[in-house]
């Protein structure tokens, strides 16, 4: 999963164009059933998961195999990416 830092996002839309499964939404277009992911994204950067705080953008330094517990525990779907 790609996590987006809620206060560092500049709403440029680049992530929307590269997401292969159309799973990223602008805040004002987020379907109500996906609302929990706003908190999951914020919690991912906190002490409970990565402890990165505000990393200042996506760089190789901030790559990890860690996932938020709710994401890690979710049933895996087969990849539609070949």
N, C-alpha and C positions, 0 to 999 in steps of 0.2 A: 504494500500500500504506500502511496505517496502522501505524506502528511504536509499540510500547509499551515504555517504559523499564522494565527489569526491577526496578530498586530503587525506582522512584517509584510503581509500580502499587500501589494500595491494595486491589485485588481487590474493587472495588465492583460489577463486573459490567455497568456501563453499556455498555462497548464490545461486550459480547456481544449486547446487545439492539439495537444499531444497525448491526452488521455485516450488510450485505445478502447475503453469500455464506456465512455461518456458518463463517468461517475463523479465528475467535478461540476459543481454548480456555483454560480454567483450567490452570495448570501441572500439577496432578494428573490432568487429563483429556486431556492432549496425546497424540495418537496417536504411536506410536514413529516412524512415517515422517515426521512433521513436526518431530522433535526439533531439527534444525538451525536452525529458526527462533528458538529461544531465544537462540542465539549471534548470529544475524543481527540480532535486535532490539537486543541489547547493543552490537554493533559499529556499528550505524547512528549511535549517539550519540557514538562515539569519533572520534579524529582522522582516521581513515581515510575517513570519510564526511562527517559534518556538523561534528564538533568541538564539539558542544553540551555534552558532559559530562552534567550533571544540570540540565536546563532548568527544573525546578520545575513541570511541568505542561504541558498542551496549550494554547497561546495562538497568536494570529495571528503573533506574533514568530517562532515556531518552526514555520513552514510552509516547505516547499521542494519543488522538483521533483527533488531528488537521490534516488537509490535506492542501496541496498547493491548491490554489484557482482553478487552472485548473483541478486538480484531483478531488476535491470536486464537481465541476460543471459538470463533465463528466457523461454521462448516465451510470447507473449501469447495469452490465451484471449479469445474474444469475450465482451463484457460481457453479463451476463444482466439488467442493470439497464436499464430503458427510460426 
